């Protein structure tokens, strides 16, 4: 369907201007002048633009065919994609695959999205791995990302929220929960004290101390564990609960 960049560009033109070119600056519908590198110049106001201006493809040097193939994989992957898997699938360098994946992730976020509700798992993960011989768990110097995942009934997972936090204190964790989860929700956490004040804000906290439960983290909190594995490309796992 999209054998080359010309086919991709024509498809984007039909999406952007279904009834014909319209200048974004003056609204003129006169046929644009065509210049090098895909630039379009409005004959009425001389405004320069392009078919991809203002989109996630803007000023990219990567072929549109690669972007279109990436879009197909992102929207059809049932269990999500890590950047490493994405790079192997596309046959590109890891850095390029990571950049494309991040652009798609940002573009798919709804600014007016609703807060998570129902049963929600919340835990942190370490991004970047742990150096041998260094600190482990919440005391490490590595970046900490807190994750919230809706748990659906009878099975499955719903929406996900994530945020970088400077530390795992209640001053960072509780505001994240309040910003992403409705107060009537049931919040499943480990035994970490940073979540102790959730009940003061209307949340029902269900606490599971993973170290004494007999179950590994991926069993006690499967949703957070799966998201953390994708986030870290398998390089680290969620912090161990208390």
C-alpha positions in Angstrom: 0.0 0.0 0.0 2.9 2.4 0.7 5.8 1.1 -1.5 7.8 4.4 -1.4 7.9 7.9 0.2 5.8 9.4 -2.6 2.9 7.1 -1.8 3.3 8.0 1.9 3.3 11.7 1.1 0.3 11.5 -1.1 -1.6 9.7 1.7 -0.7 12.4 4.2 -1.8 15.1 1.7 -5.2 13.4 1.4 -5.6 13.3 5.2 -4.4 16.9 5.7 -6.2 18.5 2.8 -9.1 16.3 1.7 -10.5 19.0 -0.6 -7.2 20.4 -1.7 -4.3 22.5 -0.4 -5.1 25.2 2.1 -2.4 27.6 3.4 -2.1 27.4 7.2 -1.1 31.1 7.4 -3.7 32.9 5.2 -6.2 30.2 4.3 -5.6 30.5 0.5 -6.6 27.5 -1.5 -4.4 28.4 -4.5 -2.1 25.6 -5.7 1.2 25.9 -3.9 4.6 26.4 -5.5 6.8 23.4 -5.0 10.4 23.7 -3.9 13.2 21.4 -2.9 13.0 19.0 0.0 9.2 18.9 -0.2 8.6 22.6 0.7 5.3 24.1 -0.4 5.1 27.9 -0.9 1.7 29.7 -0.8 1.4 32.0 -3.9 -0.8 34.4 -2.0 1.3 35.1 1.1 4.6 33.3 0.4 4.3 31.2 3.5 6.5 28.1 3.4 5.3 24.8 4.8 5.2 21.1 4.0 2.9 18.2 4.1 4.5 17.0 7.3 4.8 20.4 9.0 3.4 20.3 12.6 3.3 16.5 12.6 5.5 13.9 14.3 7.2 13.5 10.9 8.2 17.1 10.7 11.9 17.6 9.5 12.7 13.9 9.8 15.4 12.5 7.7 14.1 9.0 8.2 12.1 7.6 5.2 8.3 7.9 5.6 8.1 4.2 4.7 9.9 3.5 7.9 7.6 5.7 9.9 4.5 4.1 8.4 5.8 0.6 9.1 6.6 1.7 12.7 3.0 3.1 13.1 1.6 -0.3 12.0 3.7 -2.2 14.6 2.9 0.3 17.4 -0.8 0.1 16.8 -1.0 -3.7 16.3 1.4 -5.0 19.0 -0.8 -6.7 21.6 1.7 -6.5 24.5 3.5 -3.3 23.7 7.0 -2.9 22.2 10.4 -2.2 23.8 12.9 -0.1 21.9 15.2 -3.1 21.5 12.4 -5.2 20.0 11.4 -2.2 17.9 14.9 -1.8 16.5 15.1 -5.5 15.6 11.7 -5.4 13.9 12.4 -2.3 11.8 16.0 -3.3 11.1 17.3 0.1 12.4 19.7 1.4 15.0 18.5 1.4 18.6 18.7 5.2 18.9 16.5 5.7 15.9 13.9 3.1 17.0 13.8 4.7 20.5 13.2 8.2 19.0 10.4 7.0 16.7 8.8 5.0 19.6 8.9 8.0 21.9 7.3 10.3 19.3 4.4 7.9 18.8 4.0 7.5 22.5 3.7 11.2 23.1 1.4 11.7 20.1 -1.0 9.0 21.5 -1.5 10.8 24.9 -4.8 12.6 25.3 -4.4 15.8 27.2 -7.9 15.6 28.7 -7.5 12.0 29.7 -9.6 10.7 32.7 -8.0 9.6 35.9 -7.5 5.9 36.5 -10.3 4.2 38.5 -11.3 0.8 40.0 -8.5 -1.4 41.1 -5.0 0.1 40.5 -1.6 -1.3 41.1 1.1 1.3 42.0 4.8 0.7 42.4 8.2 2.1 41.4 10.9 0.9 39.1 14.5 1.8 38.6 15.4 3.1 35.1 18.9 2.5 33.8 19.8 -0.6 35.8 21.9 -1.1 38.9 25.7 -0.9 39.0 27.4 -4.0 40.4 28.4 -3.3 44.0 26.2 -0.2 44.3 23.1 0.5 46.2 19.9 -1.4 45.3 16.2 -0.7 45.7 14.8 2.7 46.6 18.1 4.0 47.9 19.9 3.7 44.6 21.1 6.8 42.7 19.4 5.6 39.5 16.3 7.3 38.2 13.0 6.3 39.8 9.8 6.0 37.9 6.5 5.4 39.6 3.9 3.4 37.7 0.1 3.0 38.1 -1.8 0.3 36.1 -5.6 -0.3 36.1 -6.4 -4.0 36.8 -9.5 -5.1 34.9 -12.0 -7.8 35.9 -12.1 -10.7 35.4 -8.6 -10.3 33.9 -6.4 -8.0 31.9 -5.0 -4.5 32.3 -6.4 -1.1 31.4 -4.7 2.3 31.3 -1.2 3.2 32.5 0.3 6.3 34.0 4.0 6.9 34.8 6.1 9.7 36.2 9.7 10.3 37.1 10.1 11.1 40.8 13.3 12.4 42.5 12.9 10.0 45.4 10.4 7.4 46.8 9.2 9.5 49.7 5.5 10.2 50.4 6.0 13.8 49.2 6.6 12.4 45.7 4.4 9.2 45.6 1.2 10.6 47.1 1.0 13.6 44.7 1.4 11.2 41.8 -1.4 9.0 43.0 -3.7 12.1 43.6 -2.9 13.4 40.1 -3.5 10.1 38.3 -6.1 8.1 40.2 -9.6 9.0 41.4 -10.0 9.1 45.2 -12.6 6.3 45.2 -10.2 3.8 43.7 -8.7 0.8 45.4 -4.9 1.2 45.3 -2.7 -1.9 45.6 0.8 -1.1 46.8 3.7 -2.9 48.6 4.5 -2.2 52.2 6.6 0.9 51.5 5.8 3.8 54.0 5.7 6.4 51.2 2.1 5.3 50.6 0.9 5.5 54.2 -1.0 8.8 53.7 -3.2 7.6 50.9 -6.1 6.9 53.2 -6.1 10.6 54.3 -7.0 11.5 50.7 -9.9 9.1 50.2 -8.1 6.1 48.8 -8.6 2.5 49.8 -5.1 1.1 50.1 -4.6 -2.6 49.8 -1.1 -3.4 51.0 0.9 -6.5 50.1 4.3 -7.0 51.6 6.0 -8.9 48.7 9.0 -10.1 50.8 6.7 -12.0 53.1 3.8 -12.9 50.8 5.7 -15.9 49.2 4.9 -14.6 45.7 7.4 -12.9 43.4 6.8 -9.3 42.2 5.4 -10.4 38.8 2.7 -12.5 40.5 1.8 -10.0 43.3 1.8 -7.0 40.9 1.7 -8.4 37.3 0.6 -5.1 35.7 3.3 -2.9 37.1 5.9 -5.6 36.5 5.0 -5.9 32.8 5.1 -2.2 32.2 8.4 -1.8 34.1 9.9 -4.6 32.0 8.9 -2.8 28.8 10.1 0.6 30.1 13.5 -0.8 31.1 13.9 -3.0 28.0 14.3 -5.9 30.4 17.4 -4.3 32.1 15.8 -4.0 35.5 12.7 -4.9 37.5 10.5 -3.1 40.0 11.9 -2.4 43.4 11.3 -5.0 46.0 8.5 -4.3 48.4 8.7 -4.2 52.2 
